[in-house]
């Protein structure tokens, strides 16, 4: 995506409120209960008849991965499995998976899992296409050779990682998150089967669902927002806001699971076009320092960042509040109404925790603040923060 005008004789400059842009077309989306049965055909459509399946041990133990593997077995398709993806995958984790995939040989990569698995699979795919490369080469790999084709099968409704060609990976040596990606590892297919999320526990449903909600809200307020991202984000906020409480209350509610999965996907489409903001900047830094699950880290600071950003994001927060069907506020303060709605939703999910309960030491707060300000996503925030302002915010939620 770019907002640079295209040169051309006789062309007039469009109004600043509607800058020019270019968009990649969406990947193929297969959505609905039972769509996992299409997996062998989708692999074959990539030109490969072998699969390298990236997942995690939790999904193997829960039987979710087994369901997909049985489908491959029934189709007579050769595959190998790498199930050692960690909750916050590191560069070492990616290197180990890539070594396994290189040994297996040419194949389509199937990412079966939550955001961590999808992010790891993108890195593995890219490294296989670049012999000798390692995950620590993340910055240089944006200009590298193509990776293996990838099919994304999310088993949570949160990250929207199936919509883009990058992963957020932990550089444990530098204690920071890095962005590892390339256009070639944007999934060829997003296979969205809500049946795969039916066994997700309430706490995980809440954490991943809050992630999706934040994607929608931050996409609306992002400096990179455009007509397309706003359309996706508005729909996403509405769907996630409706479906998340229902899916959290009753994990077997397939209608709620389906709506939540589609909402998370649309939020992923939005963030891919617009970028995110300070909530994610802090979330990345907090997770890198404490290991806090991503969605829980976001929930810890969501309302406070919205309050900080409100002077520059009033219109975006009004859109979010209206999408969540918030009644018109008597005082006309839609931004405050949006913050209240988010606070009530977090309260119903029981997800918000003070930083001290998340393992953060007070002495770490300056480093977390510095990491948040330096994170690339923070540059999209509607109100750009100083490090001292982020530190003050962190101190309030400690």
Secondary structure, 3 states (H helix, E strand, C coil): CCCCCCCCCCCCCCCHHHCCCCCCCCCEEEECCCHHHHHHHHHHHCCCCEEEEECEHHHHHHCHHHHHHHHHHHCCCEEEEECECCCCCEHHHHHHHHHHHHHHCCCEEEEEECHHHHHHHHHHHHHHCCCCCCHHHHHHHCCCCCCCCEEEEECCCCCCHHHCCEEEEEECCCCEEEEEECHHHCCCEEEECHHHHCCCCHHHHHHHHHHHHHHHHHHHHCCCCCHHHHHHHHHHHHHHHHHHHHHHHCCCCHHHHHHHHHHHHHHHHHHHHHCCCHHHHHHHHHHHHHCCCHHHHHHHHHHHHHHHHHHHHHHHHHHHHHHCCCCCCCCCCHHHHHHHHHHHHHHHHCCCCCHHHHCCCHHHHHHHHHHHHHCHHHHHCCCCCCHHHHHHHHHHCC
